[in-house]
Amino acid sequence: MSVAVFGRLLPMACAIHASVLVLILTLWFACASAQAGEGGRPTVVQDLEKGYGGFFVFTTADGRNYDIFQRIESSQGLSADANIVCMMKECLLEIAAMPQSAVARYSDQTSNIGGLRQRLSGIRDAYSAMRMALPDNRPAAIDAWHEALMRLTLCLNTAEECR
């Protein structure tokens, strides 16, 4: 191949390679943005927080594993070693750890998040029932709330437990 022909083909080849690179980067960013919402937080985490009106708060120190906190109104039903964080107007109780594997599982667009939502709804409803329970029924209501918390932990750690 002559130098003249090569000189004309090189810019075209570079343009084609640049177009392919742009396409690959565009697809990669589209996939990444589907899994990460604002501020790099996974969309599933943001959706769960919003879906429960702030009743649950997800925090992370490493951007992969999340701790789930529940808003509480009193220390009723809490163990002495409970991890409670209080701010000016509310207190939050750490209720579960959401490992990176669960974040990835529920960030997948083909994954069914219904079981996880049921567990979170169960906690919210059990906590509400516990708060309204009459003194004679309170121990059973506390046990029901603790059972709901345990079911969430099982769901986050084992996909089969979350169906």
GROMACS elastic network, one bead per residue, 0.5 to 0.9 nm:
[ bonds ]
;  ai    aj funct       b0    kb
    1     4     6  0.82973   500
    1     5     6  0.65776   500
    1     6     6  0.66151   500
    2     5     6  0.53598   500
    2     6     6  0.62101   500
    2     7     6  0.85139   500
    3     6     6  0.50135   500
    3     7     6  0.59169   500
    3     8     6  0.86802   500
    4     7     6  0.50081   500
    4     8     6  0.64477   500
    4     9     6  0.88064   500
    5     8     6  0.51884   500
    5     9     6  0.62248   500
    5    10     6  0.86395   500
    6     9     6  0.50827   500
    6    10     6  0.59696   500
    7    10     6  0.55664   500
    7    11     6  0.73497   500
    8    11     6  0.62943   500
    8    12     6  0.71420   500
    9    12     6  0.52098   500
    9    13     6  0.60577   500
    9    14     6  0.85769   500
   10    13     6  0.50737   500
   10    14     6  0.60889   500
   10    15     6  0.85370   500
   11    14     6  0.50609   500
   11    15     6  0.60945   500
   11    16     6  0.86409   500
   12    15     6  0.50336   500
   12    16     6  0.62172   500
   12    17     6  0.86182   500
   13    16     6  0.50970   500
   13    17     6  0.61406   500
   13    18     6  0.84803   500
   14    17     6  0.50521   500
   14    18     6  0.59524   500
   14    19     6  0.84880   500
   15    18     6  0.50039   500
   15    19     6  0.61067   500
   15    20     6  0.86293   500
   16    19     6  0.50605   500
   16    20     6  0.62464   500
   16    21     6  0.85827   500
   17    20     6  0.50742   500
   17    21     6  0.60913   500
   17    22     6  0.85709   500
   18    22     6  0.60941   500
   18    23     6  0.85636   500
   19    22     6  0.50777   500
   19    23     6  0.61694   500
   19    24     6  0.86277   500
   20    23     6  0.50435   500
   20    24     6  0.61586   500
   20    25     6  0.85986   500
   21    24     6  0.50951   500
   21    25     6  0.61151   500
   21    26     6  0.84742   500
   22    25     6  0.51455   500
   22    26     6  0.59964   500
   22    27     6  0.85977   500
   23    26     6  0.50761   500
   23    27     6  0.62100   500
   23    28     6  0.85759   500
   24    27     6  0.52386   500
   24    28     6  0.61421   500
   24    29     6  0.86713   500
   25    28     6  0.50104   500
   25    29     6  0.61052   500
   25    30     6  0.84838   500
   26    29     6  0.52648   500
   26    30     6  0.61189   500
   26    31     6  0.86951   500
   27    30     6  0.50342   500
   27    31     6  0.62353   500
   27    32     6  0.85761   500
   28    31     6  0.52375   500
   28    32     6  0.61436   500
   28    33     6  0.85875   500
   29    33     6  0.59351   500
   29    34     6  0.84711   500
   30    33     6  0.52072   500
   30    34     6  0.62323   500
   30    35     6  0.88473   500
   31    34     6  0.51693   500
   31    35     6  0.65940   500
   31    36     6  0.87510   500
   32    35     6  0.52714   500
   32    36     6  0.60419   500
   32    37     6  0.89972   500
   33    37     6  0.63164   500
   33    38     6  0.87569   500
   33    40     6  0.82373   500
   33    42     6  0.87005   500
   33    43     6  0.85675   500
   34    37     6  0.71847   500
   34    42     6  0.83893   500
   34    43     6  0.72067   500
   34   107     6  0.82948   500
   34   109     6  0.84592   500
   35    40     6  0.87667   500
   35    41     6  0.83185   500
   35    42     6  0.54414   500
   35    43     6  0.56996   500
   35    44     6  0.77486   500
   35   104     6  0.85143   500
   35   107     6  0.55930   500
   35   108     6  0.73756   500
   35   109     6  0.83721   500
   36    39     6  0.79106   500
   36    40     6  0.51178   500
   36    41     6  0.51903   500
   36    43     6  0.51562   500
   36    44     6  0.82632   500
   36   107     6  0.83477   500
   37    40     6  0.55491   500
   37    41     6  0.52138   500
   37    42     6  0.53867   500
   37    44     6  0.84492   500
   37    45     6  0.87104   500
   37    46     6  0.71832   500
   38    41     6  0.60625   500
   38    42     6  0.81491   500
   38    43     6  0.80338   500
   38    46     6  0.84515   500
   39    42     6  0.88576   500
   40    43     6  0.86716   500
   40    63     6  0.81315   500
   41    44     6  0.84332   500
   41    45     6  0.68676   500
   41    46     6  0.70077   500
   41    63     6  0.73471   500
   42    45     6  0.54146   500
   42    46     6  0.66264   500
   42    47     6  0.87960   500
   42    63     6  0.89278   500
   42   103     6  0.75356   500
   42   104     6  0.87518   500
   42   107     6  0.68912   500
   43    46     6  0.51127   500
   43    47     6  0.60025   500
   43    48     6  0.85466   500
   43   107     6  0.69444   500
   44    47     6  0.51065   500
   44    48     6  0.61389   500
   44    49     6  0.86533   500
   44   103     6  0.74718   500
   44   106     6  0.64785   500
   44   107     6  0.57779   500
   44   113     6  0.87121   500
   45    48     6  0.52957   500
   45    49     6  0.63089   500
   45    50     6  0.86916   500
   45    57     6  0.88387   500
   45    58     6  0.67560   500
   45    66     6  0.87130   500
   45   103     6  0.78478   500
   45   107     6  0.86855   500
   46    49     6  0.52459   500
   46    50     6  0.61747   500
   46    51     6  0.84145   500
   46    58     6  0.82963   500
   47    50     6  0.51740   500
   47    51     6  0.57781   500
   47    52     6  0.86749   500
   48    52     6  0.64452   500
   48    53     6  0.88028   500
   48    56     6  0.76981   500
   48    57     6  0.86439   500
   48    58     6  0.87047   500
   48   117     6  0.77884   500
   48   120     6  0.88147   500
   49    52     6  0.56776   500
   49    53     6  0.65337   500
   49    54     6  0.57298   500
   49    55     6  0.73630   500
   49    56     6  0.56628   500
   49    57     6  0.59150   500
   49    58     6  0.70976   500
   50    53     6  0.51880   500
   50    54     6  0.63769   500
   50    55     6  0.88339   500
   50    56     6  0.86174   500
   51    54     6  0.79814   500
   51    55     6  0.89716   500
   52    55     6  0.54909   500
   52    56     6  0.65357   500
   52   120     6  0.86004   500
   52   121     6  0.82756   500
   52   124     6  0.86653   500
   53    56     6  0.76839   500
   54    57     6  0.63155   500
   54    70     6  0.84858   500
   54    71     6  0.76915   500
   55    69     6  0.82585   500
   55    70     6  0.57118   500
   55    71     6  0.52219   500
   55    72     6  0.84362   500
   55    92     6  0.88898   500
   55   124     6  0.77084   500
   56    68     6  0.66565   500
   56    69     6  0.55312   500
   56    71     6  0.63583   500
   56    92     6  0.84511   500
   56   120     6  0.84538   500
   56   124     6  0.89097   500
   57    67     6  0.81982   500
   57    68     6  0.58029   500
   57    69     6  0.50535   500
   57    70     6  0.64043   500
   57    71     6  0.78728   500
   57    92     6  0.81464   500
   58    66     6  0.60271   500
   58    67     6  0.56326   500
   58    69     6  0.62751   500
   58    70     6  0.89737   500
   58    98     6  0.88060   500
   59    63     6  0.86957   500
   59    65     6  0.84846   500
   59    66     6  0.53685   500
   59    67     6  0.52685   500
   59    68     6  0.65925   500
   59    69     6  0.78724   500
   60    63     6  0.55383   500
   60    64     6  0.70973   500
   60    65     6  0.60630   500
   60    67     6  0.62436   500
   61    64     6  0.80453   500
   61    65     6  0.75882   500
   61    66     6  0.76597   500
   61    67     6  0.89310   500
   62    65     6  0.65310   500
   62    66     6  0.82696   500
   63    66     6  0.74629   500
   63   100     6  0.88097   500
   64    98     6  0.89680   500
   64    99     6  0.73118   500
   64   100     6  0.50777   500
   64   101     6  0.87429   500
   64   103     6  0.75311   500
   64   104     6  0.88704   500
   65    97     6  0.73677   500
   65    98     6  0.58634   500
   65   101     6  0.83348   500
   65   102     6  0.86829   500
   65   103     6  0.74729   500
   66    96     6  0.86114   500
   66    97     6  0.58807   500
   66    99     6  0.63464   500
   66   100     6  0.75296   500
   66   103     6  0.81119   500
   67    94     6  0.68741   500
   67    95     6  0.77197   500
   67    96     6  0.59577   500
   67    98     6  0.58632   500
   67    99     6  0.83476   500
   68    93     6  0.83460   500
   68    94     6  0.58291   500
   68    95     6  0.57926   500
   68    96     6  0.52075   500
   68    97     6  0.59653   500
   68    98     6  0.69507   500
   69    84     6  0.86300   500
   69    85     6  0.88481   500
   69    92     6  0.56664   500
   69    93     6  0.50919   500
   69    95     6  0.54804   500
   69    96     6  0.72147   500
   70    91     6  0.83932   500
   70    92     6  0.52423   500
   70    93     6  0.51468   500
   70    94     6  0.64101   500
   70    95     6  0.65372   500
   70   123     6  0.89583   500
   70   124     6  0.85054   500
   71    90     6  0.70070   500
   71    91     6  0.58773   500
   71    93     6  0.63366   500
   72    75     6  0.76389   500
   72    90     6  0.73979   500
   72    91     6  0.57072   500
   72    92     6  0.56333   500
   72    93     6  0.65330   500
   72   127     6  0.85594   500
   73    76     6  0.84144   500
   73    90     6  0.74445   500
   73    91     6  0.69550   500
   73    92     6  0.85945   500
   73   131     6  0.85454   500
   74    77     6  0.85685   500
   74    78     6  0.87117   500
   74    91     6  0.83375   500
   74   131     6  0.87830   500
   75    78     6  0.55161   500
   75    79     6  0.84878   500
   76    79     6  0.88742   500
   76   130     6  0.86878   500
   76   131     6  0.81291   500
   76   142     6  0.82704   500
   77   130     6  0.84726   500
   77   138     6  0.89573   500
   77   139     6  0.83187   500
   77   142     6  0.56690   500
   77   143     6  0.84185   500
   77   145     6  0.85442   500
   77   146     6  0.83990   500
   78    81     6  0.82025   500
   78    82     6  0.63804   500
   78    93     6  0.88696   500
   78   142     6  0.88985   500
   79    82     6  0.53746   500
   80    83     6  0.89049   500
   81    84     6  0.89152   500
   82    93     6  0.71016   500
   82    94     6  0.73354   500
   82    95     6  0.87139   500
   83    92     6  0.83827   500
   83    93     6  0.58587   500
   83    94     6  0.54821   500
   83    95     6  0.83308   500
   84    91     6  0.66982   500
   84    92     6  0.55760   500
   84    94     6  0.63820   500
   85    90     6  0.85642   500
   85    91     6  0.55803   500
   85    92     6  0.51749   500
   85    93     6  0.64647   500
   85    94     6  0.80530   500
   86    89     6  0.78005   500
   86    90     6  0.58692   500
   86    92     6  0.61830   500
   86    93     6  0.87164   500
   87    90     6  0.54770   500
   87    91     6  0.60433   500
   87    92     6  0.83446   500
   88    91     6  0.82418   500
   94    97     6  0.82453   500
   95   149     6  0.66643   500
   95   150     6  0.89355   500
   95   152     6  0.87300   500
   95   153     6  0.83388   500
   96   149     6  0.75971   500
   96   150     6  0.85977   500
   96   152     6  0.73358   500
   96   153     6  0.58766   500
   96   156     6  0.83793   500
   97   153     6  0.72643   500
   97   156     6  0.77060   500
   97   157     6  0.88306   500
   98   101     6  0.80435   500
   98   102     6  0.61223   500
   98   103     6  0.67511   500
   98   153     6  0.80643   500
   98   156     6  0.59018   500
   98   157     6  0.77058   500
   99   102     6  0.54293   500
   99   103     6  0.64745   500
   99   104     6  0.87536   500
   99   156     6  0.72316   500
   99   157     6  0.73372   500
  100   104     6  0.60696   500
  100   105     6  0.84486   500
  101   104     6  0.51457   500
  101   105     6  0.60416   500
  101   106     6  0.87055   500
  101   156     6  0.85236   500
  101   157     6  0.81077   500
  102   106     6  0.61232   500
  102   107     6  0.82939   500
  102   155     6  0.87743   500
  102   156     6  0.57293   500
  102   157     6  0.69472   500
  102   158     6  0.83796   500
  102   159     6  0.79901   500
  103   106     6  0.54117   500
  103   107     6  0.59247   500
  103   108     6  0.87141   500
  103   156     6  0.87095   500
  104   108     6  0.63476   500
  105   108     6  0.55914   500
  105   109     6  0.88999   500
  105   111     6  0.65405   500
  105   112     6  0.89788   500
  105   113     6  0.89827   500
  105   159     6  0.83519   500
  106   109     6  0.75208   500
  106   110     6  0.85019   500
  106   111     6  0.57542   500
  106   112     6  0.71872   500
  106   113     6  0.61212   500
  106   116     6  0.87828   500
  107   110     6  0.85960   500
  107   111     6  0.74358   500
  108   111     6  0.54231   500
  108   112     6  0.87491   500
  109   112     6  0.81695   500
  112   115     6  0.72952   500
  112   116     6  0.85115   500
  112   163     6  0.84698   500
  113   116     6  0.54105   500
  113   117     6  0.63268   500
  113   118     6  0.87655   500
  113   162     6  0.85981   500
  113   163     6  0.88486   500
  114   117     6  0.50821   500
  114   118     6  0.61476   500
  114   119     6  0.87364   500
  114   162     6  0.83132   500
  114   163     6  0.76164   500
  115   118     6  0.50351   500
  115   119     6  0.63608   500
  115   120     6  0.88007   500
  115   155     6  0.77888   500
  115   161     6  0.84575   500
  116   119     6  0.51490   500
  116   120     6  0.63598   500
  116   121     6  0.86208   500
  116   152     6  0.72620   500
  116   155     6  0.67536   500
  116   156     6  0.77286   500
  116   162     6  0.60962   500
  116   163     6  0.80467   500
  117   120     6  0.51168   500
  117   121     6  0.60183   500
  117   122     6  0.84024   500
  118   121     6  0.50474   500
  118   122     6  0.59570   500
  118   123     6  0.86463   500
  118   152     6  0.89844   500
  118   162     6  0.86932   500
  119   123     6  0.63602   500
  119   124     6  0.87836   500
  119   148     6  0.67619   500
  119   149     6  0.79841   500
  119   151     6  0.66378   500
  119   152     6  0.53527   500
  119   155     6  0.77620   500
  119   162     6  0.79676   500
  120   123     6  0.51496   500
  120   124     6  0.63271   500
  120   125     6  0.86604   500
  120   148     6  0.81614   500
  120   149     6  0.84369   500
  120   152     6  0.69486   500
  121   124     6  0.50699   500
  121   125     6  0.60525   500
  121   126     6  0.84096   500
  122   125     6  0.51684   500
  122   126     6  0.59022   500
  122   127     6  0.83860   500
  122   145     6  0.81205   500
  122   148     6  0.59717   500
  122   149     6  0.84758   500
  122   152     6  0.88787   500
  123   126     6  0.51222   500
  123   127     6  0.59683   500
  123   128     6  0.84832   500
  123   144     6  0.88069   500
  123   145     6  0.61220   500
  123   146     6  0.83701   500
  123   147     6  0.86384   500
  123   148     6  0.52079   500
  123   149     6  0.62054   500
  123   152     6  0.81675   500
  124   127     6  0.52333   500
  124   128     6  0.62252   500
  124   129     6  0.86941   500
  124   145     6  0.85036   500
  124   148     6  0.89069   500
  125   128     6  0.50774   500
  125   129     6  0.61438   500
  125   130     6  0.85478   500
  125   145     6  0.83509   500
  126   129     6  0.50232   500
  126   130     6  0.60581   500
  126   131     6  0.86052   500
  126   141     6  0.70213   500
  126   142     6  0.80135   500
  126   144     6  0.62760   500
  126   146     6  0.85931   500
  126   148     6  0.71480   500
  127   130     6  0.50070   500
  127   131     6  0.61959   500
  127   132     6  0.87243   500
  127   141     6  0.80183   500
  127   142     6  0.78331   500
  127   144     6  0.85176   500
  127   145     6  0.57382   500
  128   131     6  0.51469   500
  128   132     6  0.63790   500
  128   133     6  0.86042   500
  129   132     6  0.51950   500
  129   133     6  0.58801   500
  129   138     6  0.88541   500
  129   141     6  0.65622   500
  129   142     6  0.87832   500
  129   145     6  0.84822   500
  130   133     6  0.51230   500
  130   134     6  0.85876   500
  130   137     6  0.84689   500
  130   138     6  0.61574   500
  130   139     6  0.84413   500
  130   140     6  0.83664   500
  130   142     6  0.57872   500
  130   143     6  0.89614   500
  130   144     6  0.81787   500
  130   145     6  0.71757   500
  131   134     6  0.86887   500
  131   138     6  0.81776   500
  131   141     6  0.84292   500
  131   142     6  0.88885   500
  132   138     6  0.84339   500
  133   136     6  0.78993   500
  133   137     6  0.57281   500
  133   138     6  0.52275   500
  133   139     6  0.89172   500
  133   141     6  0.68056   500
  134   137     6  0.53381   500
  134   138     6  0.59531   500
  135   138     6  0.51135   500
  135   139     6  0.79325   500
  136   139     6  0.73212   500
  136   140     6  0.86108   500
  137   140     6  0.56894   500
  137   141     6  0.63357   500
  137   142     6  0.88442   500
  138   142     6  0.60596   500
  138   143     6  0.85603   500
  139   142     6  0.50975   500
  139   143     6  0.62314   500
  139   144     6  0.86813   500
  140   143     6  0.50219   500
  140   144     6  0.62060   500
  140   145     6  0.87282   500
  141   144     6  0.50048   500
  141   145     6  0.63012   500
  141   146     6  0.86927   500
  142   145     6  0.51204   500
  142   146     6  0.62435   500
  142   147     6  0.85984   500
  143   146     6  0.50600   500
  143   147     6  0.61035   500
  143   148     6  0.86375   500
  144   147     6  0.50089   500
  144   148     6  0.62516   500
  144   149     6  0.87167   500
  145   148     6  0.50490   500
  145   149     6  0.63008   500
  145   150     6  0.87092   500
  146   149     6  0.50150   500
  146   150     6  0.62450   500
  146   151     6  0.86999   500
  147   150     6  0.50479   500
  147   151     6  0.62265   500
  147   152     6  0.87674   500
  148   151     6  0.50833   500
  148   152     6  0.64087   500
  148   153     6  0.88834   500
  149   152     6  0.52416   500
  149   153     6  0.65332   500
  149   154     6  0.88929   500
  150   153     6  0.51561   500
  150   154     6  0.63293   500
  150   155     6  0.86295   500
  151   154     6  0.51229   500
  151   155     6  0.61160   500
  151   156     6  0.87004   500
  151   161     6  0.78895   500
  151   162     6  0.83303   500
  152   156     6  0.61960   500
  152   157     6  0.86690   500
  152   161     6  0.88445   500
  152   162     6  0.80427   500
  153   156     6  0.52098   500
  153   157     6  0.62742   500
  153   158     6  0.85562   500
  154   157     6  0.52546   500
  154   158     6  0.58616   500
  154   159     6  0.83294   500
  154   160     6  0.89489   500
  154   161     6  0.59918   500
  154   162     6  0.74939   500
  155   158     6  0.53846   500
  155   159     6  0.60325   500
  155   160     6  0.73892   500
  155   163     6  0.81540   500
  156   159     6  0.69223   500
  156   161     6  0.81501   500
  156   162     6  0.74072   500
  157   161     6  0.81742   500
  157   162     6  0.89993   500
  158   161     6  0.55225   500
  158   162     6  0.70848   500
  159   162     6  0.53611   500
  159   163     6  0.73583   500
  160   163     6  0.60532   500
